Amino acid sequence: MLSRRLVKVARGVEPLLCYPDPLPAEWARPLREAGYDLVCVPNTAAAATLERSGEAAWTGAVVCATDDMAEAMALCRYLRRREEPVAPLLLIVARHEVHELRLRNDLFDDFCVAPLHPGELGARIQHLYWRSGEPADHAVVEHGPLVLNLETYQAGIAGRTLDLTYMEYQLLRFLATHPGKVFTRETLLNQVWGYEYYGGARTVDVHVRRLRAKLGEEHAHLIQTVRSVGYRLGQTAWAGAQPLEASEGPEPGIGPDAQARLAAER
């Protein structure tokens, strides 16, 4: 059974700038799981080009100096000498590089020594945002690998950002904030699309199919079909219940072709 918990995570208004590109998976993964979007650059010149293009902006940065201390320091200097210096700026160094940080305290807000505990980066960034007074708390709902940010209308699965339409997000949000509860198609139409929406129940089926496709084959089962009733996210909290999905027979009001498509989705 998937658990539901409402948590607060640190998150800046803009994504985190990260160096190098790609950021090692052992650091990128926990940052994404903590709710951060990452913009990775291979060097200082790339960061400057990206900024001039106006295609990306950031309020914080994570710079790894374990492979190239000189380039990492050059990027830190660039980020600090902007008209609006990037902060917070967290530096990752190897143990033998700690002594090289002397007299460079103005180039970063905090540093940590690799190897890191998986949750350390997220915790340190959260603390730095809090210390700098940035508005960084966002309500997030988590269901195993599924994460929804209720304030920024973003969703992700297993560290991967989901590209959802507004109504796809609203449907997923409604199901995720009522885990294990079964909703009829009519209820979902009323609650998600609104009482004045005149579309048919098939609208719900179409959006569920699209959501499952975007969640991917590995996670499509998170949205479950309850035959002759509707949909739910996750398992029912009643451990002694038999799954309603095991019942036989076609779903009412759905033709043979639609029924075959829905059966394939399950």
C-alpha positions in Angstrom: 0.0 0.0 0.0 1.3 3.4 -0.9 1.8 5.8 1.9 0.7 9.4 1.9 2.6 12.2 3.6 2.6 15.9 3.3 6.1 17.3 3.6 7.9 20.6 3.2 10.9 20.7 1.0 13.4 23.5 0.3 13.0 24.9 -3.2 13.9 28.2 -4.8 11.7 30.0 -7.2 14.1 29.1 -10.0 16.0 25.9 -10.7 19.4 25.1 -9.2 22.5 25.6 -11.4 24.7 22.6 -11.2 28.3 21.8 -12.3 29.5 19.7 -14.0 27.2 18.4 -16.8 26.1 15.8 -16.1 26.0 16.0 -12.4 27.0 12.6 -10.9 23.9 10.5 -10.4 24.6 10.0 -6.7 24.1 13.7 -6.2 21.6 14.6 -9.0 19.1 11.9 -7.9 18.6 13.0 -4.3 18.4 16.6 -5.3 15.6 15.8 -7.8 13.9 13.6 -5.3 13.9 16.5 -2.9 11.9 18.5 -5.4 14.6 20.6 -7.2 14.9 21.2 -11.0 18.5 21.1 -12.1 20.2 23.1 -14.9 23.6 21.6 -15.5 26.5 23.3 -17.3 29.9 21.9 -18.3 31.9 25.1 -17.6 31.7 28.8 -16.9 31.4 29.8 -20.5 28.3 27.6 -20.9 26.7 29.2 -17.8 27.3 32.7 -19.2 25.9 31.7 -22.6 22.9 30.2 -21.1 22.3 33.2 -19.0 22.7 35.7 -21.9 20.2 33.6 -24.0 17.5 34.1 -21.3 16.6 30.4 -21.6 17.3 29.7 -17.9 17.6 31.4 -14.6 18.6 30.3 -11.2 18.8 31.5 -7.6 21.0 28.9 -6.2 23.9 26.6 -7.3 25.6 23.3 -6.5 29.2 23.3 -7.8 31.3 20.1 -7.6 35.1 20.7 -7.5 36.2 17.1 -7.1 37.3 16.7 -10.7 38.4 20.2 -11.7 39.0 22.6 -8.9 40.2 25.4 -11.1 37.0 25.4 -13.3 34.8 25.0 -10.3 36.4 28.1 -8.7 36.1 30.0 -11.9 32.4 29.3 -12.0 32.0 30.3 -8.4 33.7 33.6 -9.1 31.4 34.2 -12.1 28.3 33.5 -10.1 29.4 35.8 -7.3 30.4 38.7 -9.5 27.1 39.0 -11.2 25.0 42.1 -10.6 22.8 39.8 -8.4 25.2 37.2 -6.9 23.9 33.7 -6.9 23.0 32.5 -3.4 23.0 30.1 -1.9 26.0 28.5 -3.5 27.0 25.1 -2.2 30.5 23.7 -3.0 31.4 20.0 -3.1 35.1 19.1 -2.6 37.2 16.0 -2.1 38.8 15.5 1.3 42.3 16.4 0.0 40.9 19.7 -1.5 39.7 21.2 1.8 42.9 23.1 2.3 42.5 24.9 -1.0 39.4 26.7 0.3 41.4 29.0 2.5 40.9 32.7 1.6 38.1 31.7 -0.8 35.2 31.9 1.7 33.6 34.7 -0.3 33.1 32.3 -3.3 30.6 30.0 -1.6 28.1 29.9 1.3 28.8 26.4 2.5 30.8 23.3 1.4 30.6 19.6 2.0 33.2 16.8 1.6 32.6 13.9 -0.8 31.5 11.1 -0.4 28.2 12.4 0.8 25.2 10.9 2.6 22.3 10.7 0.1 20.2 13.2 2.0 23.0 15.7 2.8 22.8 17.8 -0.3 19.1 18.5 0.0 19.3 19.2 3.7 22.2 21.6 3.2 20.5 23.5 0.4 17.3 23.7 2.5 19.2 25.2 5.4 21.0 27.7 3.1 17.7 28.9 1.6 16.3 29.2 5.1 19.3 31.2 6.3 19.2 33.5 3.3 15.5 34.2 3.9 14.4 32.9 0.5 10.8 31.7 0.4 11.6 28.1 -0.1 8.8 26.0 1.4 6.4 24.3 -0.9 3.8 21.7 -0.1 4.6 18.4 -1.7 2.6 15.1 -1.7 4.6 11.9 -2.1 3.4 8.4 -3.0 6.4 6.2 -3.3 8.2 7.4 -6.5 5.4 9.9 -7.3 6.0 13.5 -6.2 3.6 16.4 -6.7 4.4 20.0 -5.8 1.0 21.6 -4.9 2.2 25.1 -5.3 4.2 25.0 -8.5 1.9 22.5 -10.3 4.8 20.2 -11.0 4.9 16.4 -10.8 7.7 13.9 -11.1 8.1 10.1 -11.0 11.2 8.4 -9.8 13.2 11.6 -10.3 11.9 12.2 -13.8 9.8 15.3 -14.4 6.3 14.6 -15.9 5.2 16.8 -18.8 1.5 17.1 -17.9 -1.3 19.3 -19.2 -3.2 21.3 -16.7 -6.1 18.9 -16.5 -3.8 15.9 -16.4 -2.1 17.4 -13.4 -5.4 18.3 -11.7 -6.7 14.8 -12.1 -3.5 13.3 -10.8 -3.4 15.8 -7.9 -7.0 14.9 -6.9 -6.3 11.2 -6.9 -3.0 11.6 -5.1 -4.5 13.7 -2.3 -7.2 11.0 -1.7 -5.0 7.9 -1.8 -6.8 4.5 -1.8 -10.2 6.1 -2.2 -12.3 5.0 -5.3 -14.0 7.7 -7.3 -16.6 7.2 -10.0 -16.1 8.9 -13.4 -19.0 11.2 -12.7 -17.4 12.3 -9.4 -14.1 12.9 -11.0 -15.7 15.0 -13.7 -17.5 17.1 -11.1 -14.5 17.5 -8.8 -11.7 18.0 -11.4 -13.5 19.5 -14.4 -16.3 21.2 -12.5 -20.0 20.9 -12.2 -20.6 23.0 -15.3 -18.5 20.7 -17.5 -20.7 18.9 -20.0 -18.2 16.4 -21.3 -19.0 12.7 -21.0 -17.4 10.2 -18.6 -15.1 9.0 -21.5 -13.1 12.2 -20.8 -11.9 10.7 -17.6 -10.9 7.5 -19.3 -8.9 9.4 -21.9 -7.0 11.4 -19.3 -6.3 8.3 -17.2 -4.9 6.6 -20.3 -2.6 9.6 -21.0 -1.5 9.8 -17.4 -0.6 6.1 -17.4 1.4 6.5 -20.6 3.3 9.4 -19.1 4.0 7.6 -15.8 5.5 4.8 -17.9 5.0 1.1 -17.9 6.8 0.6 -14.6 4.5 3.0 -12.7 1.3 3.0 -14.7 -0.2 0.7 -12.1 -0.3 3.5 -9.6 -3.6 4.6 -11.1 -5.9 1.5 -10.7 -9.2 0.8 -12.4 -12.0 -0.5 -10.1 -14.3 -2.3 -12.5 -17.9 -1.0 -12.7 -17.0 1.9 -10.4 -14.1 4.1 -11.4 -10.5 4.8 -10.4 -8.2 5.2 -7.4 -4.5 5.9 -6.8 -2.9 3.2 -4.7 -4.3 0.3 -2.8 -7.3 0.5 -0.5 -6.5 0.9 3.2 -8.8 -2.1 4.0 -6.4 -5.0 4.1 -9.1 -7.6 4.3 -10.9 -6.4 1.1 -10.7 -8.4 -2.1 -9.6 -6.3 -5.1 -12.6 -5.1 -7.0 -10.5 -5.4 -10.2 -10.9 -9.1 -10.0 -14.6 -8.9 -10.9 -15.6 -9.9 -14.3 -17.8 -8.2 -16.9 -17.7 -5.1 -19.1 -17.8 -1.6 -17.7 -21.2 0.0 -18.2 -21.6 2.6 -20.9 -18.4 1.7 -22.8 -18.4 0.1 -26.2 -16.4 -3.0 -27.2 -13.6 -1.1 -28.8 -13.2 1.2 -25.8 -13.5 -1.8 -23.5 -10.6 -3.5 -25.3 -8.4 -0.5 -25.0 -9.1 -0.2 -21.2 -8.4 -3.9 -20.7 -5.0 -3.4 -22.4 -4.2 -0.5 -20.1 -4.7 -2.7 -17.0 
